[in-house]
Amino acid sequence: MKNNYRLKRVVLAFDSFKGCLSAREACAAAAEGVRAAIHQAEIAELPVSDGGEGLVACVKRLLPTSEVKLRVHGPLMDPLECSYALSADGKTAYMEMAAASGLTLVPEEKRNPLLTTTFGVGEMLADALSKGCECIVMGIGGSATCDAGEGMLQALRQAGCLQTSCRILVACDVDNPLYGPNGAAYVFAPQKGATPEQVALLDARLRHFARQTEEAGITSSAMACHPGSGAAGGLGYALLTYLHADLQSGIELLLNLADFDTLIQDADLVITGEGKSDAQTLMGKVPFGILKRCRQKGVACWLLSGAIDDTEAVLSSHFDLVKSINEADPRPLSQLLLPEVARENLRKAVQKALTALR
């Protein structure tokens, strides 16, 4: 690492600190810290997400797009207005399945993945296809569903566009199979309101749908075990088998859209972070995606997060610096999560870490 008086260009690429700071707010706070320590530094801010919820917001910051609003059916088939982004040339749509079938759209007392559907996702896709889109980029995090994408397929059939040559890129950061102990029902359905009895029933439904798909000659039995087929309640399976989608790491997809390799080409330091970092961070989360690109370019990379759990020193062995922004703050968690507190602690942590290089 170069001494800070020689640091001329710093790139800030933060994920959100869930519950207190958006990715954009985290970058802004870190930028204040950089300016306080290195007055003349050139700073590039890149708020990012892992490609789940927040994908469209990130794309809107990165690329010129227009907003498309439409009426669809929500997770419980209630009328719902949602939106997606359309590229300036009208050829690429950027959307999140959660906009039409997200868990936050269902009141807690009504959450039941036996009833929720991805029908609205199919309506979003159909709308983009009707506009002549040649590529659709979709984030599939935050789902309320476990229908293996059957609802989506029904909507596409009704719209007459199930057969399409449109390229579909899916931001997917789970590698679960469709069914079984590690599948969509057993791993994720309890988070969506399913009881143990309902989980077993949902898993049986997923198996049945896969068997129907295989018997129809659409795919082989191996597809149900494909990493990511269990994502979003099995939506990943339907996207893979019926729409021939390409499932990609969410952060890799976004970094490609941002032309991140070019952004850090002349950087002296990249600082990233998230709400909490632990061993899971190295399994496809935003900071790890940032780190891999930095290593390829020989750029130093710091990790400054709200909380750090690194008892095995796994993170410290990868990043050039690993710090919790709250390590010197004795206040209770409820106060540390306040936006104004998190913002100030992040600013101070960045300033302190850079000043320490003198």
N, C-alpha and C positions, 0 to 999 in steps of 0.2 A: 504494500500500500504506500502510495506517495504521501509525503507530508501535506497537510491541508493547504498550506500557502501555495502549493503547486497544483491543487485541484482546480481545474478550470471548467470542467463540465460534469454535472451530476444529474443523473436520471432518476426520477422518483416514480416507482411503479407499484402502487399499493392496491390491495384488495380492500373491501370495506371492513371496518371493525364492527361486526354485527351488533346492533343494539345501541350504538352510540355515534359512529362516524361512517359516512358514505366513503367510497373509494376516492371521490373527488375531494371531499373535506380532508381526508387523511393526507393526500398529496399536497394540498394547500398548507396544512399545518407543518408538514415536513419541509416545505419550501421556505417557510418563515425561519425555521431552524437553520437551514443551510445559509440563508442570507445573513443571519445574525453572526454566523461563524466565519463565513467567507464572502465578504461583501461583493466581490467582483465575479463570483461564480455564475456561469451560464447554467440555467436549470431547465430541464425538460420534465413535464409532469404527464404521466400516463396512468389515469385511473383504470383499473382492469377488474375483471371478474373471472370466475372459473368457467363461464359459459352457461351457467344455469340461469337462475333469476338475476337479472341485471345485464344480460347479454345485449339486449336491444339498446339500453341506455349507453353501454360502452360503444356500440357500433355508431350510434348517433354522434358521439363525440369524435369518433375517428374518421367518419366518412360523410360526405354530403348525401343526405337522405330526405325523403318526405314521409309523412305519417299517413298511414291508411287506417281509417276507422271503419268498423263493420259490426253488424249485429250477428251474434252467434248464440248457440245454446250452451249454457254453463255446465258445470259438473253434474248438476241435478236436473239438467234440461230446462232451467229457467232462462228467460231472455237475458242476454248480456251484451254490453258494448265492449269490444276489445280493440286492439290496434296492433299493427306491426309496421316495420320500416321498409321503405322501398328505395333502392339505389337510384341515383340521379338518371341513369340510363333506362330505368324501369325493368332491368333484366334480372335483378337479384332481390329477393325478399328476405328480411331478417325478422325472425319471430321467436317467441317463447311459448311453449305449450302451456305454461302456467297462466298465461293471459286468458286462456279459454277454459282450462281444466285444472287450475291451481288449487292447492289445499287452502290457501287464504281466502278463496272465494266461497268456501263452505263454512257456515257457522259451526262452532265446535260441537254443539249438541246434535247436529245433523250429519256429522262425518261418518260415513259408512261406505267403504270401497266396494261393497256388494252392489251399491246403487249408483255410484258415480261413473261418469263416462267421458271418453275422449272425443265425443261427437263434435264438439266445438273446435277441436284441433283440426279435424277433417274439413270443417267449414272454412277455417283460416287458410288451409292449404289450397282448397278449391278456389278461394277468392284470388289467391296469388297466381294460381295456374290460369284462371280466366283472364288475367291481365297479361298473360304471355311471358311470365317469368321463366327463365331458363335455369335458374339456380335458386334454391331455398336453403337458408341457413337457420337451423332451429336449435334452441336450447331446451333441454327436456328436464330441468330440475324443478323441484317444488310441486310435484303432481299430487292430486287428490285421488288418483285412480289406480285400479288394478284390473283393467279389462283387456289387457294384452293388445290394446289398440283397436279392438273390434269396433268401438264407437267411431273412431276416425275412419276406418274402412267403410262403415255404413254410410257416413256422410259423403265420402268420395264416390261411392257407388251411385248414390242418389244424384250427385252432381255430374255423373258421367265422366269422371276424370281419374278413375282408379288406374288406368293404364296411361302412364306418362313417361316421357323421355327426360323430364326435368331432373337435373342433378340435385340431390338432397344431401346436405352436410349436417350432421347432428353432433352437437356438443354434448358429449357424454363422459362422465368421470366416474362411473361405477362399472365393475366388470362382472356383476352378478348374472347367473344364468336365468332363464325364464322361470323355472320351477325347481322344487326340491328345497332342502334345508337352507341353502344359500340363495334361493330364488326370490322373485319379486314379492310373493305373498308373505313368506316367513320372515324375511328381513325388513321389509318396508311397510307392509300393510298395518301392523300395530300402530305405527306412527300416524296412520291415516284414519284411526278410529276403529279398527277391526278387533274383535274379540278372538281368543284362541280358537273357538269353534268356527268363526268366520274365516280365519286364516287358513284352516284346513280345507274349507269349502272353496275358497279362492284359489288355492294351489291346485285343487282338482279341476277347476274351470280352466286354469292356464294349461294344464296337461291336456285337457280335452280339446282346447283350441289348437294346440300344437299338433295333436294327432289328426285333427281335421285338415289342417294345412298340409301335413305330410301326405295324407291319403289323397289329397287333391293334386299331388305331384308338384306343388309349388316350391317345396324345399325338402331337405333331408332332415332326419332326426338330429343331426349334429348342430343345426342352427339354434335349437333351444338351449344349447350349452355355450353358444358363442358369447364371449365377454361383452356385456352390455345389453344382451337381449332382455334381461330383467329390469332394465332401467325404466323409470317412470311407470311402474306397474305393468311392465311388459310391452309398453309402447315401442321400446327399442326393437323388440322382436318383429312387430308388424312393419316398422319402418325398414328393417333389414330385408325381410322376406317378400313383402308385397311392393315396396317402393324402391328396393335396391339401394337404400341409403348408405352413406359412408359415415360410420361412427368415429369421431375423433376426440382427442383430449380437448376439453373446453378451452383451457388456457393456451394450448398450442394453436388452436384455431384463431383465437383472438390476437395472439402475438403475430401471427402471419398477416392478419388483416391490418394490424398496426405497423407492419414492416419494422418490427422491433429490432431485428438485426442491424438495419441501417441506423435506427435511432441511437443504438449504443456503440456504433462503430468508433466514434471518437470520444466516448465517455471515459472519465477517469474513475468513476464510482457509480454503482447502481444501488439504491436503497429500496427495499421492499418490505412488506409486512402485512399482517392480518390481525384479526381479533385475538386468536390464540394459536400458538404454534407448538406442535409436538411431533412425535414420530410420524403421524398421519400426514404431516405437511409434505413429507418426501414421497407421497403416494399420489401425486398429480395435482396438488393444490397450487394456487397462484405463485407463491414464493419459490416453489421448486421449479416451476416452468420458467420463471425469471432466471433462477440460478443456472439452469442448464444452458440457456442462451448466453449468459455471461461467461460461463466456463469455456464455451466454444470460441468466444471472442477474446478471452484473456482479460476480462474486466472484473475488478473486485466487486463483490456483492455483499451487502449488509442486510441482516434481518432484524427489524425492530417491530415487535408486536405487542399487543396489549398484555398478553400473558405468555410465558415460555415454560414449557415442561420438557426439559432436556436432561433428565437424570442420567441417561446413558451417554450423554454428550454426542448424540448422533447429529444433531443440528450443527453443533459447534465444529464438527469435523468436516462439514460441507461449506458453511458460510464463513466469510472472513470475519464477521462480527455478528454475535447473537445477543440481543438485549431485550428485556422487557421495559417498556416505557414507564411502567409503574413500580419498578423495583425500589425506588427511593421514596415512594409515597405510601405512608402507613394507613391511609384512610380505607374504610371498608369498601368492598366491591360495589355496593350500591352507589357510592359516590364516584368511584373510579369510572363507572359506566356513564356518568353524566357527560353529554357531548362537550360541554365547555371544559371539563376536567381532562377528558381524553385528548382533546385538541391541544391544550396547554402542555400536557405531559409528553405528547409526541413531539411538539416543537422543542421543548427543553431537551429531550433525549437526543434528538438529532444534533442540536447545537453543542451539547456536552460531548458527544462522541466525536464530532469533528474537531472541536477545540482541543481534545485530548491528544490529537495527532501532532500538536506543535512540539 
